[in-house]
Amino acid sequence: MTNVNDIVQQQIDAAKRRQQAQQQRRDELAHAREHGLAARHRTKLTRIGQTEQQAMRIALASLRRDHQGVSLALSAVPDPDARRVAAVALAAVAELALAAPPDKVQTAIDGITRMHDAGPDDPSAA
């Protein structure tokens, strides 16, 4: 009977090893998934920051009625991103036009200028 017990114990040990290997594969996959998600988020935040910076340049030139500045800023944007950047700039200008009283437009332009000069990493300028 010892032989049967040895065989059963070997099968139990093999099942434990398979279960541990499977758990290790799942843990490695979860780690890789988390790393990939974090990398995608960093890329997205970088792209959003760049879009906002470019849009701010365009909105600022537009508010200053600098048509050549608007044209130059738009021409500096790569083709796939141009519509998104222009839409963000247009939305910023439209929101300002709808929300700001005429005597406060210069204050808003100054605020946008400070944010533009500070860059995307300095929220204190807002």
CORGI-V688651 format. One line per field, one symbol per residue. ss: DSSP state (a for helix, b for strand, c for the rest). phi: phi as a letter, one per 40 degrees, with the letter a starting at -180 (. if undefined). Layout:
ss->???
phi->???
This chain:
ss->caaaaaaaaaaaaaaaaaaaaaaaaaaaaaaaaaaaaaaaaaaaaaaaaaaaaaaaaaaaaaacccaaaaaaaaacccaaaaaaaaaaaaaaaaaaaaaccaaaaaaaaaaaaaaaaaccccaaac
phi->.cccccccccccccccccccccccccccccccccccccccccccccccccccccccdcccccccfccccccccccccddccccccccccccccccccccccdcbccccccccccccccgccbcccc
